[in-house]
Amino acid sequence: MKVCIILNGEIKNYDKTKEIIYREKYDYIIGADGGCNHLYKMNITPQYIIGDLDSINKDLVEYYKSNNVIFKTYPSHKDETDSEICIYLAKELNAEKIDFYGSLGGRIDHTLANIGLMHYAREMKIEPRIITSEEEIIIIKNEDVTLHGKKGEIISIIPIMTDANNITLKNLEYPLNNGKIGYLSSLGISNVMMKDECSIKIEDGYALIIRNYNLA
């Protein structure tokens, strides 16, 4: 089960983002309050809308209700963010994967918190990604992943929480064999795919992996 969650951050290219959303063929689309403004501009109707409805354009509330969208409203003063509540709902829907759109840009505190949602989703045994029209972000911990893309794409590995140790990078311009990258170090930024796929193995550590489509 694969769920798409649209947040109220920046979406730079609606046409390309809409194309990605359709290509991914999600089982459910959830709009987090103001994220529904983005959905409307892409002519996409979600199955659910979550939040206190303080950011969604008021005209869209009636529009989406008339299109049989299920609203789950909450007070503005609450312990969880709208984004966290969206993850709860995705869990109830038996999501195995969640893709977040509109997670980046705008206020830095919101951006950092939205990146943190990936850790939150992983703790709930859900595989998360952040997707924009320019990049894709995943989070890995003590694992080996293969990224599929195109030769020349930019790959960045940024350890979080602590240093990452015993890192092996293959099919990248700057390979590593059981190397180390420090916590939030710039050492792993702007590597380059030498083939249409590359592998990243971290035996000890947590890291964000960012694949940039457009900076190659």
N, C-alpha and C positions, 0 to 999 in steps of 0.2 A: 504494500500500500504506500503510495507516494502522495505527499501533500505539499501544496504551494502556499506560502504565507506572504502577503504583501504588506509591508510596513510603510510608514509615512516619511521615509528618508528620500534621498535623491534618486530619480530615474532619469538619466540623461537622454536616452534614445527610446522612445515609446515603440517605434516600429520594430526595432531589433529585439527589444524585450518581449513584446507580444509574440514575435516569431519563436523565441526560445520557449516561452510558456506553452505555446501550442505544440511545439516539437516534443516537449517532455511528457505530454499526455498525463496530466495529474488526475488522480482519483477525486481529490477535493481541492478547492481553492478557498482560502480563508482571507478575508480582508480585515486588517487591524485598523479600525477607526479611519484616520485620514488616509491610510493606504488605499481606501476605496475611491478616493479622488483619482489616483493613478489608474485603477481598474477601469473607471468610467472613461478616461481618456483613451484607453486601449480597447474599449468596447468589449470588455470581459465581465461577465456576471459571476460573482462568487456564489458558493453554496451557503457560506456563513459570513456574518459580519460581527466582529467582537469589539467591545470597548464602551466608553462612556459617551461616545458620539459628540465629543467636543471639537473634533478636528475635521470630520467629514462635512462636506458641503450640505447644508440642510435640505436643499432640493433633492439631493440624492437619497435621502432616507426614504422618502415616499416612493421614489423611482424604484429602489431596490425592493421595498416591501411589495410593490405591485408586480415585481418579477419573482415573487415567492422565495426571496432570500430569507434565511433564518437569522434573526437577530438575537445575540446574547449580550445584553447590556449590563454594565456594572457601574457603581458610583466612581466618581473621579478620585475620591480619597480611599485608597486601598493599598494593601501591601505589595501586590503583584502589578507589574506593568501589563498593558494590553498585549504586548508581545508574548509575555510569559503565559498569559491565559490562552493565547492561540496555541501554544505548545501543549498545554493541558488538553485542549480540545483535540488536537492532532493525535495525542496519545489515546484518547477515548475512541477515536476513529481507527485505531490499530495501525497508525502510521509506522512504517519501517524507515522511511526517508522523509526529510523535510528540506525544502529549498526556500530560502528567504530572499525576497526582492525588496528594494527600497530600504536596505539596511544601512547604507553608507551615506556620507555627505551631511551637510547641515551641522548641528551642534556636535562637538567632539564627544561630550559625555554620552549622548544618545548613540553615536557611532560605536564607541568602546563597549557600551552595554549591549548593543546588538551583536557585536562580534562575540561577546561573552555568552550570548544565547546558544552558540554552537556547543560550548562546554555543557551548558545546562541540558541541551537535547541529548548529548551523548550519555550523560548520567541517567537519562530515562531510556537508554538503549535504542535511541533513534539516530540514524546517520544524517548529519546536517551538512548543508552547503549554503554559502552566500553567493548569489549570482547577480551580476550586473551585465549591461550590454558590452562591457569592456573586460570583465575578469570573473574568475571563479575562485572561491576560497573554501578550503576544507580544513579540518583539524584532525591531527593524528596523534596517537599515543602508543609508543612501544609497538609499532607495526610497520609493515612493508606494503607500499602502495605503488601501483603503476598508473601514471597519468597519460591519457591519450589526447593528443592535440595535433599541432603541426610543427615541423622543423622551423626553428627560429623564434618560437614563442618564448616569452620571458617567464621564468619560474623563480619564485622567492620562497625561502624556507626561514621562518622566524620562530625560534623557540619562545615559548611562553611558560610562565610559572617558575621555571628553573632552566639551567643549562640543558642542552640535549647532547647525549653522548652516543658513541658507536654509531655514527651516521655513515651510511653508504649511499652515494649518488651515482647513478649510471645513465649514460646517454645524455649527459649535460656537459656544457663547455668546461665547467669547473667541477670535475668529479671529486668524490671523497671516498676513502676506504677506512671505515671505522674511525672517522674523525669526530671533532667536537665543534659545536657552535654555541656560543654563550647566550644567556638569557637576553632577549630583545636585541641581539647583536645585528649589525649591518652586514656581517660576513656572508650571510646566506642570501642577500638581496641581489636580484637581477642576474641570475644564472640564465642559460639559454639552452633550449632543447636542440640537440644535434640530430635527432630523428623525430618521427611522428609519435613517439612515446618515450617516456623516461621512467625510471624507478627510483623511489626514495624509501630508504629503510632507516628507521630510528629504533634502536634497541632499548634506549633508556631516555625517555623524555617526551615532552608534549610540544607540538609545533603547529603553527599556521602554515599552510601551503597555498600560495597564491599563484594562479596561472593567468597571465595577462594575454588576452587575445590580440590587442591592438598596439602594443608597444614594441613589437619585434621589428 
